[in-house]
Amino acid sequence: MRSRIGALASALLVTVSALAGVVMSASPAPAGYAGSNGYIVFVSNRDGNFELYRMTPAGVSQTNLTNAAGVDSGPKSDLEAAQIVFSSKRDGDYEIFTMPVLGGPATQITHNSVSDTSPAFSPLINKIVFTRAVGGDSEIFIMNSDGSGVKRLTRLKGQDDEPVWSPVTKRIAFFHRSGRSSGIYTMTPRGTGLTRVTTNRKGDFDPDWAPDGSRIVFARNKGVASLIFTVKPSGKGLRQLSPGGAMDYDPAWSNDGALIAFGSGAGAYQIYTMSATDGSNRTQLTTEGTLNLEPDWVHA
């Protein structure tokens, strides 16, 4: 199982030369932004290590939440805006932790010798779905929010990763890759009803749900670019949000449904927002550090 941070950093280095000529313009963040979107949590290496941070949807009040020796990655908020679940390498391998949204002590909830990553809360906050390394593959697992009752959901050959729970439907979206076959899939919390949503040999990844469950946002590898799209869970209605030639990753749908937060860059990797409808109004939120990524919205 790969670390998302490590994989993105490697992919960024590989594509910098190809995208060196691509310059994305962005409008400044509006100082008076207000709404029901709470905070954005994200990962940044601005202090020399990958740590969790929090900021407003306008990009102000950027606050460090963790200060551990190992890499912290993949933060996801619960629907009550009380906790963040994330993975960390602070004990030598990736394990799952939870912590208060506003900062405080982190609680380790998985303890083993394999990598546990990409956690996400269920809508009722009583379950966590996550990825675990199994041999040379990675599979999706589910557990109680205290780390007990671990059960395996997928048994597919290849890589299953980045599970995320629909806020309103009993479906989990994730990406699956096996050989030249790659795409976004959904399934039930029991691992049944497997449904392919997209297909892309170069890779579709980073899925997230619209607040009403009507669409899934994801990133699509286009070779020398990575573009953000949305699609209906049926696989119909594919809609491109990123401009051609962009290097966009990690899309996350805002709580009010109006915005997508995402990471973008070819060199310095920063967090932006854009319209969830048509990709307009790309607004840069971060400027510090060379890698700012994996944003998620905290409910107000």
ChimeraX attribute file (.defattr): number of C-alpha atoms within 10 A of each C-alpha:
attribute: neighborCount
match mode: 1-to-1
recipient: residues
	/A:1	20
	/A:2	16
	/A:3	19
	/A:4	18
	/A:5	20
	/A:6	12
	/A:7	11
	/A:8	18
	/A:9	16
	/A:10	11
	/A:11	11
	/A:12	20
	/A:13	13
	/A:14	13
	/A:15	18
	/A:16	17
	/A:17	12
	/A:18	14
	/A:19	18
	/A:20	11
	/A:21	10
	/A:22	15
	/A:23	11
	/A:24	13
	/A:25	10
	/A:26	15
	/A:27	11
	/A:28	13
	/A:29	19
	/A:30	12
	/A:31	10
	/A:32	7
	/A:33	10
	/A:34	11
	/A:35	10
	/A:36	12
	/A:37	18
	/A:38	17
	/A:39	26
	/A:40	25
	/A:41	28
	/A:42	28
	/A:43	27
	/A:44	28
	/A:45	18
	/A:46	15
	/A:47	11
	/A:48	9
	/A:49	15
	/A:50	24
	/A:51	23
	/A:52	28
	/A:53	22
	/A:54	24
	/A:55	21
	/A:56	19
	/A:57	27
	/A:58	21
	/A:59	23
	/A:60	14
	/A:61	12
	/A:62	17
	/A:63	14
	/A:64	19
	/A:65	21
	/A:66	17
	/A:67	14
	/A:68	15
	/A:69	14
	/A:70	16
	/A:71	23
	/A:72	27
	/A:73	28
	/A:74	27
	/A:75	27
	/A:76	26
	/A:77	26
	/A:78	21
	/A:79	19
	/A:80	13
	/A:81	16
	/A:82	13
	/A:83	21
	/A:84	26
	/A:85	26
	/A:86	26
	/A:87	26
	/A:88	26
	/A:89	19
	/A:90	14
	/A:91	14
	/A:92	13
	/A:93	17
	/A:94	29
	/A:95	25
	/A:96	27
	/A:97	23
	/A:98	22
	/A:99	20
	/A:100	16
	/A:101	20
	/A:102	15
	/A:103	16
	/A:104	11
	/A:105	11
	/A:106	17
	/A:107	13
	/A:108	18
	/A:109	16
	/A:110	19
	/A:111	14
	/A:112	9
	/A:113	12
	/A:114	16
	/A:115	23
	/A:116	28
	/A:117	31
	/A:118	26
	/A:119	31
	/A:120	27
	/A:121	27
	/A:122	22
	/A:123	17
	/A:124	11
	/A:125	15
	/A:126	12
	/A:127	20
	/A:128	26
	/A:129	27
	/A:130	26
	/A:131	27
	/A:132	25
	/A:133	20
	/A:134	14
	/A:135	9
	/A:136	9
	/A:137	18
	/A:138	25
	/A:139	25
	/A:140	27
	/A:141	23
	/A:142	26
	/A:143	19
	/A:144	17
	/A:145	18
	/A:146	15
	/A:147	16
	/A:148	12
	/A:149	10
	/A:150	14
	/A:151	14
	/A:152	16
	/A:153	19
	/A:154	18
	/A:155	14
	/A:156	14
	/A:157	14
	/A:158	16
	/A:159	23
	/A:160	28
	/A:161	30
	/A:162	25
	/A:163	30
	/A:164	25
	/A:165	25
	/A:166	23
	/A:167	18
	/A:168	13
	/A:169	12
	/A:170	15
	/A:171	23
	/A:172	25
	/A:173	26
	/A:174	26
	/A:175	24
	/A:176	25
	/A:177	24
	/A:178	14
	/A:179	9
	/A:180	9
	/A:181	14
	/A:182	22
	/A:183	23
	/A:184	30
	/A:185	24
	/A:186	25
	/A:187	20
	/A:188	16
	/A:189	17
	/A:190	15
	/A:191	18
	/A:192	12
	/A:193	11
	/A:194	14
	/A:195	16
	/A:196	19
	/A:197	19
	/A:198	22
	/A:199	17
	/A:200	16
	/A:201	15
	/A:202	14
	/A:203	21
	/A:204	27
	/A:205	26
	/A:206	24
	/A:207	29
	/A:208	27
	/A:209	27
	/A:210	24
	/A:211	17
	/A:212	13
	/A:213	17
	/A:214	14
	/A:215	21
	/A:216	26
	/A:217	28
	/A:218	28
	/A:219	26
	/A:220	26
	/A:221	18
	/A:222	17
	/A:223	11
	/A:224	14
	/A:225	19
	/A:226	22
	/A:227	22
	/A:228	27
	/A:229	21
	/A:230	25
	/A:231	19
	/A:232	18
	/A:233	22
	/A:234	14
	/A:235	17
	/A:236	12
	/A:237	11
	/A:238	14
	/A:239	15
	/A:240	19
	/A:241	21
	/A:242	20
	/A:243	15
	/A:244	12
	/A:245	18
	/A:246	20
	/A:247	27
	/A:248	26
	/A:249	26
	/A:250	24
	/A:251	33
	/A:252	26
	/A:253	27
	/A:254	26
	/A:255	21
	/A:256	13
	/A:257	15
	/A:258	15
	/A:259	25
	/A:260	27
	/A:261	28
	/A:262	27
	/A:263	24
	/A:264	26
	/A:265	24
	/A:266	23
	/A:267	16
	/A:268	14
	/A:269	24
	/A:270	22
	/A:271	27
	/A:272	29
	/A:273	29
	/A:274	22
	/A:275	18
	/A:276	21
	/A:277	14
	/A:278	14
	/A:279	18
	/A:280	15
	/A:281	17
	/A:282	21
	/A:283	20
	/A:284	22
	/A:285	26
	/A:286	21
	/A:287	14
	/A:288	15
	/A:289	14
	/A:290	16
	/A:291	25
	/A:292	29
	/A:293	31
	/A:294	27
	/A:295	31
	/A:296	27
	/A:297	27
	/A:298	27
	/A:299	18
	/A:300	12
